[in-house]
Amino acid sequence: MIFLYSPDQPEVTVKSTQDSVILQTNLPGVKSYARGKVRDVYYAGDELLIVATDRISAFDYILPTGIPGKGRVLTELSIFWFDFLKDLTPTHFVTADVGSYPEELREFRGQLEGRSMLVKRARMVEIECVARGYLSGSGWKEYLASGTVCGIALPSGLRESDRLPEPIFTPATKAQTGHDENISFEQMQALVDPDLSVRLRDLTLEIYNRAARYAESKGIIIADTKFEFGFVGEELVLGDEVLTPDSSRFWPAESYRPGGAQHSYDKQFVRDYLESIHWNKQPPAPSLPEEVAARTSEKYRQAYAVLTGRPL
């Protein structure tokens, strides 16, 4: 998904990748492909270079404060899952070894090390493939109104954050700005080839079920997550980021209590802070205190360490 990033946002140039914050990459001579809410994408010969910055968004706005190490978590965790899922689906991932990148990219090692990867160019399917195992977020809001999620009827009497009887596939259209729009499976079949829709639904749920079982064994509940798929030639591949705190709801299993919102390994501290200062959710977005940024960084790093078994 590509979101426009305002050039008026602060830019930070760094020479180290450890705890420095990169809000925007600067690769003179390398042609830009796209810039999203978090990622800067560049042409790299027949492939693409994806760089995960430390930008963070909330309520559809990119904040002027970065989260230390966030881009590294998103990149390294996606690579972990690409390897974990390799027998289920091909992916767009090629390498994250800067030494193997095209020569013109290697001089930017300070910006690329640990937060970038070369990927195959893919023709992306313009649908967010969402799997939900628990009732939360927009799904909870729809359930309260209609007893359904993306047109799927659910049992009555469910509480917020309840585990669903079985995981469900709830596609969404990709938004260039603002929120993605949830649609029914039947609506998806009208937008995408019906047979491909079935294939994407089944693969999404298969990936989710395997990842959720693994994460649960590590003490993390994956409440829901979204995937993006595309074609490299005629081959369907898993692309973008995979099973990160930005694309998923990760809940600590030990504190899970259905009936309300849950603690999570994501932007919780950011959202809580912005609500506490009564920001009107209009530009300009406010800066974050150092403590809020540090605590958010810690949550991202914790998710990575718990799932992979190694520190970042």
VOGU-3710 file (C-alpha; in Angstrom, 3 decimals, decimal comma):
1> miflyspdqp> 0,000/0,000/0,000  1,442/3,376/-0,969  0,674/6,517/1,002  2,069/9,896/0,092  4,592/11,269/2,547  4,902/15,020/2,848  8,389/16,383/2,072  7,734/18,943/4,801  8,262/16,215/7,397  11,641/16,458/9,155
11> evtvkstqds> 14,503/14,553/7,565  17,222/12,891/9,582  20,501/11,875/8,008  22,426/9,212/9,887  25,638/7,239/9,593  24,733/4,464/12,013  21,861/1,981/12,071  21,861/0,966/15,731  19,667/3,406/17,657  19,681/6,418/15,353
21> vilqtnlpgv> 16,314/7,472/13,978  15,808/7,651/10,217  12,687/9,510/9,182  13,580/9,712/5,519  16,309/8,054/3,487  18,593/10,017/1,209  20,200/8,002/-1,607  21,555/10,495/-4,192  21,609/9,036/-7,672  19,169/6,219/-6,861
31> ksyargkvrd> 15,770/6,608/-8,500  12,817/6,656/-6,122  9,946/4,283/-6,860  7,500/5,239/-4,102  7,328/6,527/-0,561  4,793/5,148/1,904  3,823/5,900/5,460  6,845/3,940/6,679  8,805/2,640/3,692  10,944/4,325/1,060
41> vyyagdelli> 11,141/2,239/-2,130  13,786/2,579/-4,850  14,539/1,048/-8,210  17,379/-1,478/-8,064  17,888/-2,853/-11,566  15,257/-5,510/-12,200  14,399/-5,534/-8,511  13,244/-3,028/-5,883  14,937/-1,820/-2,720  12,577/-1,423/0,234
51> vatdrisafd> 13,834/0,599/3,204  11,785/0,632/6,413  12,253/3,988/8,127  11,422/4,802/11,744  8,385/6,869/10,798  5,213/6,161/12,710  1,659/7,135/11,874  -1,405/7,451/14,062  -4,950/8,346/13,129  -3,834/8,483/9,476
61> yilptgipgk> -1,100/11,078/10,003  2,662/10,628/10,031  4,098/12,024/13,249  7,226/14,208/13,268  8,846/11,949/15,891  10,413/8,653/14,870  10,553/5,442/16,901  14,134/4,217/17,471  14,738/0,824/15,849  11,224/0,502/14,433
71> grvltelsif> 12,349/0,088/10,826  14,823/-2,594/11,816  12,116/-4,515/13,698  9,742/-4,397/10,734  12,423/-5,564/8,322  14,018/-8,279/10,436  10,670/-9,661/11,597  9,334/-9,801/8,035  12,462/-11,684/6,972  11,945/-14,122/9,856
81> wfdflkdltp> 8,390/-14,838/8,710  9,341/-15,092/5,031  11,690/-17,918/6,013  9,167/-19,486/8,400  6,492/-19,589/5,678  8,669/-20,536/2,713  7,139/-24,007/2,329  3,640/-22,508/2,209  4,159/-19,712/-0,309  6,833/-18,107/-2,458
91> thfvtadvgs> 7,685/-14,544/-1,434  9,127/-11,449/-3,065  12,189/-11,469/-0,761  15,622/-11,737/-2,413  18,250/-10,661/0,142  18,963/-8,275/3,006  22,753/-8,531/2,638  23,880/-5,037/1,669  27,104/-6,526/0,335  25,042/-8,360/-2,288
101> ypeelrefrg> 23,115/-5,268/-3,367  23,881/-3,531/-6,687  27,134/-1,596/-6,393  25,487/1,831/-6,484  23,585/1,007/-3,281  26,465/-0,233/-1,146  27,821/3,228/-0,362  24,600/3,869/1,583  25,196/0,969/3,980  24,742/3,285/6,980
111> qlegrsmlvk> 21,126/3,912/5,999  20,379/0,423/4,672  21,989/-2,052/7,080  19,356/-3,977/9,035  16,368/-2,052/7,715  16,307/-2,807/3,986  15,791/-5,676/1,593  15,927/-6,345/-2,118  12,696/-7,793/-3,469  11,347/-9,002/-6,777
121> rarmveiecv> 9,067/-6,635/-8,615  5,530/-7,927/-8,471  2,163/-6,981/-9,957  0,288/-6,503/-6,719  -3,283/-7,621/-6,210  -5,176/-4,510/-5,142  -6,779/-6,128/-2,120  -5,688/-6,308/1,520  -6,043/-9,941/2,594  -7,041/-9,795/6,262
131> argylsgsgw> -7,356/-12,737/8,644  -9,093/-12,309/11,994  -8,971/-14,776/14,836  -10,349/-12,396/17,469  -13,038/-9,726/17,518  -11,359/-6,327/17,639  -10,899/-3,032/15,822  -13,194/-2,313/12,889  -14,531/-5,856/13,119  -15,788/-5,225/16,647
141> keylasgtvc> -17,447/-1,969/15,560  -19,258/-3,693/12,688  -20,294/-6,592/14,917  -21,862/-4,181/17,421  -23,869/-2,581/14,624  -24,931/-5,633/12,642  -23,694/-8,871/14,188  -21,441/-9,402/11,180  -17,850/-8,761/10,092  -17,438/-8,075/6,378
151> gialpsglre> -20,796/-9,711/5,812  -19,919/-12,848/7,801  -22,569/-13,572/10,444  -21,090/-14,290/13,874  -22,695/-15,797/17,003  -24,574/-13,365/19,214  -23,241/-12,343/22,589  -19,567/-12,035/21,683  -17,480/-9,565/23,658  -14,746/-7,248/22,459
161> sdrlpepift> -11,515/-9,250/21,983  -13,298/-12,615/22,160  -11,718/-15,438/20,226  -13,813/-16,284/17,170  -15,163/-19,815/16,693  -12,719/-20,047/13,768  -10,558/-17,518/11,937  -12,305/-15,563/9,201  -11,136/-13,891/5,986  -12,172/-10,233/5,776
171> patkaqtghd> -10,747/-8,493/2,697  -10,357/-4,747/2,317  -9,751/-2,388/-0,557  -6,467/-0,478/-0,464  -6,809/3,213/0,315  -4,285/5,736/-0,986  -5,142/7,953/1,966  -7,022/7,245/5,183  -8,343/3,846/6,181  -8,761/0,779/3,997
181> enisfeqmqa> -12,405/-0,122/3,385  -13,672/-3,505/4,535  -15,597/-5,430/1,890  -17,345/-8,781/1,720  -15,824/-11,788/-0,024  -18,510/-11,475/-2,698  -17,462/-7,877/-3,322  -13,854/-9,023/-3,591  -14,838/-11,586/-6,227  -16,402/-8,777/-8,248
191> lvdpdlsvrl> -13,106/-6,862/-8,136  -10,669/-9,761/-8,491  -10,920/-12,985/-10,480  -13,290/-15,278/-8,492  -10,908/-18,242/-8,581  -7,987/-16,066/-7,488  -10,168/-14,716/-4,677  -10,733/-18,241/-3,373  -7,028/-18,980/-3,651  -6,106/-15,825/-1,737
201> rdltleiynr> -8,701/-16,484/0,959  -7,509/-20,039/1,538  -3,817/-19,088/1,517  -4,393/-16,148/3,869  -6,117/-18,362/6,423  -3,489/-21,095/6,056  -0,677/-18,616/6,693  -2,524/-17,030/9,608  -3,288/-20,357/11,272  0,299/-21,526/11,081
211> aaryaeskgi> 1,730/-18,223/12,305  -0,859/-17,901/15,080  -0,076/-21,379/16,416  3,627/-20,589/16,451  3,160/-17,192/18,094  0,852/-18,650/20,736  3,579/-21,135/21,645  5,782/-18,083/22,346  3,147/-16,290/24,422  1,795/-13,905/21,780
221> iiadtkfefg> -1,741/-13,846/20,409  -2,049/-12,691/16,806  -5,535/-11,232/16,959  -5,579/-10,269/13,291  -3,196/-9,479/10,476  -3,136/-8,417/6,855  -1,179/-9,722/3,895  -0,471/-8,436/0,408  0,075/-10,697/-2,586  1,251/-10,151/-6,120
231> fvgeelvlgd> 2,479/-11,956/-9,207  6,066/-12,348/-10,357  5,505/-13,642/-13,845  2,758/-16,204/-13,339  3,793/-17,061/-9,772  1,716/-15,794/-6,847  3,985/-14,448/-4,104  3,601/-13,018/-0,618  4,914/-9,449/-0,505  5,200/-6,227/1,476
241> evltpdssrf> 5,694/-6,675/5,245  4,538/-9,811/7,025  3,219/-10,344/10,549  4,763/-7,252/12,128  3,366/-5,001/14,871  2,436/-2,525/12,113  0,380/-5,012/10,100  -0,980/-7,112/12,970  -2,456/-6,958/16,441  -0,048/-8,748/18,795
251> wpaesyrpgg> -1,389/-9,300/22,321  0,594/-10,742/25,254  -1,159/-14,020/26,075  -0,475/-13,672/29,798  -2,541/-10,482/30,064  -5,329/-11,479/27,671  -8,763/-10,776/29,154  -11,721/-10,695/26,730  -14,386/-8,088/27,300  -12,416/-4,971/26,372
261> aqhsydkqfv> -9,327/-3,629/24,659  -6,063/-5,520/25,178  -2,472/-4,619/25,905  -0,514/-4,872/22,677  2,941/-4,814/21,119  2,327/-1,837/18,877  1,410/1,864/18,891  -0,554/1,708/22,133  1,623/4,247/23,959  1,447/6,604/20,974
271> rdylesihwn> -2,329/6,417/20,680  -2,784/6,789/24,433  -0,563/9,865/24,510  -2,309/11,516/21,567  -5,686/10,901/23,172  -4,429/12,281/26,493  -3,477/15,624/24,925  -6,838/15,810/23,118  -5,278/16,232/19,689  -8,039/17,020/17,187
281> kqppapslpe> -6,541/14,573/14,685  -5,932/17,346/12,174  -2,567/18,575/10,864  -0,050/19,416/12,054  0,522/16,175/13,944  2,136/16,713/17,352  5,588/15,525/18,369  5,988/12,722/20,877  7,793/13,019/24,213  11,028/11,040/24,353
291> evaartseky> 9,542/8,653/26,926  6,593/7,745/24,683  8,892/7,100/21,724  11,243/5,018/23,898  8,448/2,898/25,383  6,969/2,296/21,932  10,391/1,255/20,654  10,683/-1,170/23,553  7,353/-2,796/22,654  8,399/-3,339/19,037
301> rqayavltgr> 11,699/-4,833/20,158  9,962/-7,071/22,690  7,689/-8,470/19,977  10,700/-9,261/17,831  12,626/-10,902/20,686  9,697/-13,003/21,875  8,819/-14,272/18,397  12,335/-14,927/17,118  14,060/-15,897/20,347  16,852/-13,375/19,829
311> pl> 17,336/-9,702/20,631  17,417/-7,124/17,876
//
